[in-house]
Amino acid sequence: MLPKKIFQIILYGVGLGSLAAVVYFAGPFVAFGSWHPLENTIVRGIIILLLVAAAAGLAGFSLFRRRKAAKQIADGIGGAEQTVNDEPVLKERMNDALTTLKAASGNKSGYLYDLVRARPRRWSIPA
């Protein structure tokens, strides 16, 4: 799973670098009538900076969603709600199983959501 993520990060970097190169080198050729909005190198630099900021924002939002999903899964499985009958024992065993799963997974991110997605599914949970 980790080499796939590294490959994905490299591909995103190559794509972003290619887009930045197109903006920087082909920008002066963009014209609206006689107006060349990307003729100035400062304007092209600002456009490239905005592209990098947008990519970083999307990456940060993705990380935020993964953390939130992992927290929801962990809270839903081992939550501290009021229980009836044998639920406390089940929740305690589920928390032990989650701890064992996190320790044995080899997943460096530590997000339970990634652990659940990494396993082949023979069942489904309705959303």
Backbone torsions as a table, in degrees:
resi	resn	phi	psi	omega
1	MET	NA	-38.8	-178.6
2	LEU	-67.5	-43.5	177.1
3	PRO	-61.2	-32.9	177.6
4	LYS	-64.5	-42.1	179.1
5	LYS	-66.7	-40.1	178.2
6	ILE	-63.1	-43.1	177.6
7	PHE	-61.6	-40.2	179.4
8	GLN	-65.2	-41.5	178.2
9	ILE	-64.0	-41.2	178.4
10	ILE	-63.0	-42.8	179.1
11	LEU	-64.9	-39.5	175.9
12	TYR	-62.4	-40.9	178.4
13	GLY	-64.5	-41.6	178.2
14	VAL	-65.1	-42.5	178.5
15	GLY	-63.8	-43.7	178.6
16	LEU	-66.1	-40.1	176.9
17	GLY	-64.4	-38.9	177.7
18	SER	-65.5	-42.8	178.2
19	LEU	-64.0	-39.9	177.4
20	ALA	-65.1	-38.5	178.1
21	ALA	-65.6	-39.9	177.8
22	VAL	-63.4	-44.7	179.1
23	VAL	-62.5	-42.5	-175.2
24	TYR	-72.0	-44.8	-174.8
25	PHE	-88.8	-32.8	-179.4
26	ALA	-96.7	-8.0	-179.9
27	GLY	-55.9	-43.2	-179.3
28	PRO	-63.8	-19.0	-179.1
29	PHE	-85.8	-9.3	177.8
30	VAL	-77.7	128.3	-178.4
31	ALA	-143.5	144.4	171.5
32	PHE	-118.2	94.8	-172.9
33	GLY	72.2	-119.4	177.3
34	SER	-102.0	2.4	-177.9
35	TRP	-93.2	125.3	178.1
36	HIS	-110.8	92.6	-173.7
37	PRO	-67.2	-25.8	-177.2
38	LEU	-105.4	24.4	-179.3
39	GLU	-74.0	-32.9	-179.2
40	ASN	-80.0	135.4	-179.6
41	THR	-67.4	-28.6	178.8
42	ILE	-67.2	-41.9	178.8
43	VAL	-64.5	-42.8	177.7
44	ARG	-63.3	-39.4	177.0
45	GLY	-62.9	-39.5	178.5
46	ILE	-66.1	-41.1	178.3
47	ILE	-62.2	-43.4	178.8
48	ILE	-64.5	-41.0	177.4
49	LEU	-61.7	-40.5	177.5
50	LEU	-65.6	-37.7	176.7
51	LEU	-63.4	-44.2	179.0
52	VAL	-65.3	-40.3	178.7
53	ALA	-64.6	-39.0	178.0
54	ALA	-65.0	-42.2	178.4
55	ALA	-63.9	-41.6	178.3
56	ALA	-66.0	-38.2	177.4
57	GLY	-63.7	-42.1	177.1
58	LEU	-64.8	-40.0	178.2
59	ALA	-64.9	-41.8	178.3
60	GLY	-64.8	-39.7	178.2
61	PHE	-65.7	-39.2	177.0
62	SER	-62.9	-42.7	177.3
63	LEU	-62.7	-41.5	178.5
64	PHE	-61.6	-44.1	179.1
65	ARG	-63.6	-40.1	178.6
66	ARG	-63.6	-44.1	178.9
67	ARG	-62.8	-42.4	-179.5
68	LYS	-64.5	-43.1	178.9
69	ALA	-64.4	-40.0	178.6
70	ALA	-64.5	-39.8	178.9
71	LYS	-66.8	-40.3	178.5
72	GLN	-64.3	-40.8	178.8
73	ILE	-65.1	-46.6	-179.1
74	ALA	-64.8	-40.4	178.7
75	ASP	-69.2	-35.9	180.0
76	GLY	-70.1	-34.3	-178.5
77	ILE	-81.8	-46.7	-174.5
78	GLY	-117.0	35.0	-177.5
79	GLY	-64.9	163.9	-176.9
80	ALA	-106.7	40.1	178.9
81	GLU	-74.6	167.0	176.5
82	GLN	-65.3	131.3	-173.1
83	THR	-116.0	160.4	178.1
84	VAL	-129.3	141.4	175.4
85	ASN	64.2	-121.1	-173.1
86	ASP	-95.3	12.9	-178.8
87	GLU	-63.1	-37.3	179.1
88	PRO	-60.6	-38.6	179.1
89	VAL	-66.5	-42.9	179.4
90	LEU	-64.0	-41.8	179.4
91	LYS	-65.5	-39.5	177.8
92	GLU	-63.7	-44.1	178.8
93	ARG	-66.7	-35.9	178.4
94	MET	-66.9	-39.4	176.4
95	ASN	-63.9	-40.0	175.4
96	ASP	-62.4	-41.9	179.3
97	ALA	-65.1	-39.2	177.9
98	LEU	-63.9	-41.7	178.3
99	THR	-62.8	-43.7	178.2
100	THR	-64.4	-41.5	179.9
101	LEU	-63.1	-42.9	178.7
102	LYS	-65.0	-39.0	-178.0
103	ALA	-72.3	-35.9	-174.3
104	ALA	-92.0	-5.8	-171.8
105	SER	-74.3	-30.6	-174.7
106	GLY	76.8	3.3	179.3
107	ASN	-79.6	122.6	-175.3
108	LYS	-77.5	-22.3	-176.5
109	SER	-73.8	-32.1	177.9
110	GLY	79.0	8.4	179.9
111	TYR	-88.6	127.7	-179.1
112	LEU	-62.8	-34.7	179.1
113	TYR	-58.2	-40.9	177.7
114	ASP	-67.3	-35.7	178.8
115	LEU	-65.9	-40.9	-179.8
116	VAL	-67.6	-41.3	-179.6
117	ARG	-69.5	-27.7	-176.1
118	ALA	-75.6	-21.5	-178.2
119	ARG	-84.2	141.9	174.7
120	PRO	-66.7	138.2	-176.1
121	ARG	-95.8	125.9	171.8
122	ARG	-110.0	3.5	-179.4
123	TRP	-145.2	168.9	177.3
124	SER	-139.3	151.6	176.8
125	ILE	-110.4	121.5	178.8
126	PRO	-66.1	140.5	-178.1
127	ALA	-83.4	NA	NA
